[in-house]
Amino acid sequence: MITAVPPLLPGLINSINPKIYIGGASNLFNIAWFFGFFVASGVYAAASLLFPAKETFLTDDEVKCLQEEQLDEVEVEVGEEKAGSVR
């Protein structure tokens, strides 16, 4: 919010009191929703890349365990299909 809202304040001021000249900032205020959305998304993405949530990372052992579980599930499904097609 710190980066997305302040650039739009001159347009807000102009919409309240049109006598205050703000230049081209009124054009930015007209597309405030898009501007705010994309600026906030960019800040969020940059912050996530610079400061990742390390508690969500998986260790190598956890990844191997998950891969083995997925392989076991695939082998079971393939085995069931072969058993069904033998009939």
C-alpha positions, 0 to 999 in steps of 0.5 A: 500500500505504501507504494501503490496509494501515494502516487494516486493522491494528487488525483484524489485531491483534484477529484475533491477540489478541481481548482487544484492543478495537478497536471497529468496525475489526473490521468493516472487517477483515472486508471487507479485500479490497474495502477494499484493492482500492478504496482502492489503485485510487483512489490509483492513478487519482489519481496517474495523473491528477496525475502522468501518464506523459509519455513515453507521450503522442503528438505532434500529428504522430504522431496525424495519421500514425496517423489517415492510416494508418487512413484508408488501411486503410479505403479499401483495404478498401472498394476491395477490397469494391467490386472483389469485388462487381463480378463 
